[in-house]
Amino acid sequence: MRGRPARSSAALGVIVVALGVGGSPADPDISVPDGFAVDELIDGLNQPTQIVIDGDDVLIAQLNGGEDDGTGQVLRVSLEDPTQREVLFDDLLKPTGLALLDDELWVMEERTLSRGPVAGGELEPVLADLPYNGRSEGTLTVSPEGQLLYNTSGTISGLGAAPGSATLWALTPGEDATPLATGFKNAYGRTFGSDGALWQAEMSDGGYDGEPAPDELVLVEPGDDFAWPLCIGDQQPVAFYGGTTEFCATTPRSHALFEPGATPTSVAEAPWDDTVLLVALWVERRVVAVPKAGEEQPVAYTDFVTGIERPQFLLADGDRLLVVDHEGGWILAVTES
């Protein structure tokens, strides 16, 4: 296994927590670096996953129960008065993805991509029975060109990825989806930087040649093949699946490596510094700051938000970072103080 990046410790300051309009203070154990503050924006959610800003409102997907209970929802919540809440869609199975495109809401459930009116009502399935590995397909992303990006999580067939799985897709409404990049196990969350570059978090999830694989952050170009399961981590071959050093050296490198099982669920460009990416590590209960450039790859990273329960999704909204806490049921706002 190749060496993992050193964990340089950022100087953490004391969090500044304001009472949320819901009336409950955020967890006092949360810490951010000096020069930043955290406010509780919305509370009382039930396992939120992805959010979208729609004018003065925030649209929120949440499980609203157990993962397989089929009780998921999409809510509309006023940012000015978060006590004003409306259920747009309910009885959803594990809604993990949400996007606003062409004046419609797009929702990714367990393995079904649907769309429906922004005002709520009925969802129309667009793609059903998508290839997946028994978990979920993750989040949805709208590209600068107006395409919808989604992942089909990787599953094994023989000694390779099953057809149609392990792929990042681009869908133009009204047309067939086309592969954008391949070779991912769980390409759960991604973002476009201000320069148009596409950054993707990858969960390798599992054992390969008897060792656990690191999770990753990668820069994606159209047509890239990261070659899972033949290659994992930073171009590391997996002999069991026929990967070789020579072949894996032709695949894209890891921009950053995280510990096995860290579970990066989301990435966003820092609103206050376009040279920094912020990555939510769900299992490690923290958000880390990853520089876009470094003297060596994989680059080193530092802690940014610690003590959060389960950071699920990150969204750059103007000059603030919105952090969705899946377990705490909060949406927090991080700003420069």
N, C-alpha and C positions, 0 to 999 in steps of 0.2 A: 504494500500500500504506500503510495507516495506521501510525503510529509504534508501535514495540514498547516494552515496559516497560524502564526502566533496570535494570541489574543491580547493585544495591547490594551491596557486598562485605561479608559477615559476617566477623567476626574469628574466624578458624579457629584452634582449639587443636590440640595434639598428640593423636592418637588413643591411647586406652588399649586395647590388644589383649591378651586373655587367650588362652592356648592352648586350643583347642577340645578336646572330649573325643575327637575323631578324631585328635588329636595334631599337627595342622598349624596354624601361626600364620596369621592372616589377613594380607592384603597390607599391609605397613607404610606404603604410600603413601596409605592411606585417612585422611582428615581429617574431623573434626566440630568444631562450635563449642566453645569453652570451656564447661565445665559439663556435658559429655556424654561418655559412654564407649561403646566398641563391643566386644562379645565375639563370638567365633565360636561359634555354637550347634551347627551341623552342617556337616560338610564331606564331600567325596567324592561329591557328586551329579553327575549328567550332564545338564546343561542344564535345570535346574528352571524351571518356569513359575509355577504358582500353588500355594499351600498353604492348608490348613485345620487349625485346632486341634481335636482330638477328645480331650478329657480330658487324659490324660498323654502323648498321642501327637500327632504332627503328620503329616498326610496330605499327600503331595507328588506333584504331577504333574511329569513330566520327559520331555523328548524322547528321551533315552537313545540319541542317534545323530543322523543327518542329519534335517533337517526332513521330508523325504518318504520316509524309510526305513521307516516303519511299525513302529518299534521302541520307541515310547513306553510309559511305565509310569505306574502310580499306586502309590506306596509308603506303607507305614505305618512310621514311625520313632519309637522311644521318645525322649521328651524327657529322661528320666532317664539313659538309656544309649543314645545314638544309634548305637552299634554294633549294636543290635538292630533289624533291618530286615526287612520282609516285603513281597514284591511282591503287591499285591492284584489288579491288572489289568495285562496286558502286550499287546504287539503292537498298540499304538494308533498312529493316524496323527495326528501333530502335536497332542498334548493340551495345550491352552493354558488350559483352564478347569476348575475343580474347585469343588464346593460340597457341603455336607452339609445335606440337607433331608428332613424326614419320615423320619428314620432310614434314608435311602438316600444313596448317593454319586451325584452328578451330574457327568458329564464332558463337556466340549465338546472334540471333536476338530476336525479341519480345518473341516468344515461339517456335523457330525453331533452332536446332543445325545443322550446316553444316560444311563441310570441303572442302578445295580446295588447289591448288598448291601454294607454297610459292611465285612463280613468278607472281601469279595473273591469272585471267581468269574467269572461271566459278566455282561457289560453288555447291557442291552436298549435298542436304539435307540428313542428317543421321537420325534425329528424328524430326518429325513435329507435330504440334498441341499438344505440351506438356501441361500438366495441369498448370494453372497459375491463378493469381488473378486479371488479367486485367492490371497489371503494366508491369513487365518484369521479366526475370529469373536471371538477374544480370551477374556477372563475371564468367570467367572460370579459373580453377586452375589445373596445372599438379602436380601430387603427386610424391614423390621421387621414387615410384615404376613404374612410367610411366602411371598412370591412369589419365583420365580426370575427374575432379570433376565439377559438375554443380548442380544448385538448381532448383527445381520446386516450385514456390512460393505458399503459402498456401491459399486455398479458403475453405469456409465453405459448408458442405453438411449436412443438419439436425443440429445436435449438435456436429459435429466433423469435422475434416479435410476431404475434398473430396479425394477419392482414387487417389493415385499417386501424390497428391500435398503435400506441406509442408515437402519436402524430399530433402536431400542432396544425390546425386547419384555419383557413381564411374563407369566410362566406360573404359574398355580396348578395344582399336580399334579392330574391327572384332568380338566382343562379345557383348552380351546383357548387358545393364547397370544394376547394382545392388544397392539397397539402402545402403548407408553408415551410415546415421543417419536420424532421423525423428523428427517431432514436431516443425518446424520452420514456422514463418509467411513469412518473407522475408530474407532468408539467402544469402544476396546479395554479400558479399565479404569475403575472407578467406585467410589464409597463413599457410605455414608450417614453423615452427621455425627451427633453425639449429640443434636442437635435434630431429627433426621429428614430434614434437607435432603439431596438427592441431588446429588452432584458427579461430573462426567463428564470424563474426559480424551478429547480428540479429535485424531486425526492427519489433517490435511487432505491430505498426501501427493500431491504432483504439481504441475504447472504450470497456471496459470489466467491467461488473457489475457497469456501470455508471462512471467509471474512466478511464483516458488514461493510457496506459501501458508504462513502461520505455523501452528504447532500451537496447541492451546488447552486451557484448563480452563474449563468452563462449569457454571453452576447450572441444573439441569433441573427443570422443573415438568411434571406430566402434561399431555399435549397439545401441548407445545412443538414447533415446527418450525424447525430451524436452517437449513433450505433449501439444503443442499448439493445440487448444485453451483452453484446460482444465486448463492449468497452464501457467502463464506469469511471466516475471521478475524473481526474485530470489525465485523460488518455490512457487509462490503465486497462490492459487486456484481461479478459476473463477466459481462461483456458477451457473451462467446461463448455462454453458456448462457441469455441473456435476462434476467439479473439487472439490476435497476435500483436506484439510490440510494433511491428512494421505497419500493420493496418491501423491500429489505434492512433499512431502518430499522425495519421492523415485526418483525424477528426478534430473539430474545434476544441480548444483548451477550455478549462474551467477558469472563470474570472475570479471566483472565490469558492473555497471549500468549507463546508460546515461539518460538524461531527455527525456520524451515522445516527439517524433517527431524530436529528434536530427539527426536521419538518418545516421547511420554509414554505409558508402558505401565501405570501404576498411580497411584492417589491414596489417601491415608489421612489421617484426622484425627490430629494429633499427640496421643499419649496424655497428655502433660504440659501441653497447652494447647489447649483446644477452640476457640480463635479462629484456629488455624493449620492449614493443610493442607500435607501433604508430597507431592510429585509426583516420580516416578521418570522421569528423562529418559534413555532407553536409549542413544541414540547419543552423547549428551553425557557419559555416564559419571558422572552425578551425580544426587543427590536435592536438590530445592530446596524452600524453605519459602515458602508463599504465604499471606498474611493473608486471612482471610475478608472483612474490611472494609477499605476504603481511601478516601482522599479522592477519588480518580478511578479510573475503570475504563478500560482494564484496569489491575489493580493491579501494583505492582512486587513482585519476589520476590528472595530471597537464597539463596546456597548453604547447604546443610545437610550433606550427605555428598558429599565429592569423592574422586576417586581410585579409586572402585569400578569393577570391570570392565564389567559390564552390569546395572544395576539393573532387574530384571524385575517384581517384585511387592512391595508393601508391605502389612503387616498390623499394625494396632494390637492388641496382646495385653496386656491389663492395663496396667501402667505402662511397657511397653517397645514399641518399634517393631521388628518383624521385617522384614529386608530380604533378599529373594531375589536372589542374584547369579547370573544365568543362565550367564555365561561362566566365572566362578570356581568354580561348583559349590558355593557356600556358602549357608548361611542365617546372617545376622548379626543380633545383637540390640543395639539402641541404647537406652541408658537415661540418665537424668540422673545425674551423678556427685556 
